[in-house]
Amino acid sequence: MKRDGFGSRLGILAAAAGSAIGLGNIWKFPYITGENGGAAFILVYLVCIFLIGMPVMLSELVVGRKGASNPVGSFKKIRPKSKWKFTGVLGVATGFIVLSFYSVIAGWVFAYISRAFTGKLVAIAPEELGDFFGGLISKTGEPIFWQFIVLAVTAFIVIAGIQKGVEKYSKILMPVLLGLLVVLMIRSVTLEGASKGLEFLFKPDFSALTAKGVLEALGHAFFSLSLGMGALLTYGSYINKEEKLPSLALQITIADTLIALMAGVVIFPAVFAYGLDPKMGPELIFITLPTVFHEMPLGGFFEVLFFVLIGIAAITSTISLLEVPVSYVSEEFNMPRKKTTIIIAFVIFLIGIPSSLSFGVLGDVTIFGRTYFGNLDFVASNIMLPLGGLLLSLFIGWVWGTKNAIQEATNEGTLKFAFASAYGFLIKYVAPLAIVVILLYATGVIS
Ligand code: TRP
């Protein structure tokens, strides 16, 4: 059977940018920027994205296209009978875990969307929003219901395949996402007092920057670009040999970064215009922003747009997370795609239930001082993803060789790649070193 694949360059870009652009950009990036003092943090983040994230991204795309298979199959193809296939296995396992808790947060977004449409959300008084949010996520049934819906929608798209599922829906959803962002940006920056928010975002105050902030920037760069578990490797395996991977990596990186910055431009001017606190942490979009919408003329309308926007961003990301284990199981064990997808999505749902309950009935059950959710998030985001990225960089830099990677990136020298030697240097030395530092920091070896 011919392997499924992307149909057009634009489709590839929509799907890959769709993977990268997610809750990481619109939920997490703004709040960690808020916590770390704004512009100075953003500058560090940009350095991490372009010097470390982008080379690792190109490497994933290259390994996937060379191997023309899922993460495990691709390593097997390039280095047969070696242990490198376990890098792929690690990636697949990471996919299970990340999707299991990512779908919980995406579920909250869906719960908000349902209330935004009926106008219930905008009607909630600001002083009650905290209780509303806390009440919602600590319920037992409802968040699990929405988590199930998120996974069901994701599975529906993944079942349809790459070209007829992932690509088709990304090509519809990503332009909608961009349109919504532009409308919301214009709304936010035209509020009275918006300029303070822009200043916060774009005028660096380096005194607010800490070592912890720098490491957080690097870790988040990885997560935001969907690196470290073979998601873009898997997408790379569906790309044909004539596509220019270096320019694709550049475009995905720019798109991801621009959208994160645009989300900042939507959020901070509005937060400052209404005299609210930019340092609210994870609750920034769930409590602070609904306060803004409550106060703003036509707020109910803009609130719908905003939460639909995050919902779209989340779904195009969950698709890529689910595609990794689905491609692995269906290819390596020769299972039909539909059945595989349903089973895996259901298993992920089961793993995710205690994550959802971590905000309610399981809130007091902690191991190492963290809830079930906290532990999965910590292990996956701070250890498994960086470890996956480290192994991949070492594989390219020291095992398969940057020469071979560049040969693949340029389709055996027929395509141009102006920064080939810079790429080789970054992936061989800079990326592994930087990632080792994140890992040591995350595990508490250095502090
Ligand atoms: N990058 C997405 C975000 O910013 C999340 C995501 C999708 C992801 N696929 C991934 C993160 C693979 C790590 C690895 O929300």
Residues whose N, C-alpha, C, O or C-beta is under 5 A from the ligand:
A	BS01	LIG	S19 A20 I21 G22 L23 G24 N25 F222 F223 S224 L225 S226 L227 M229 A231 S317 S320 L321
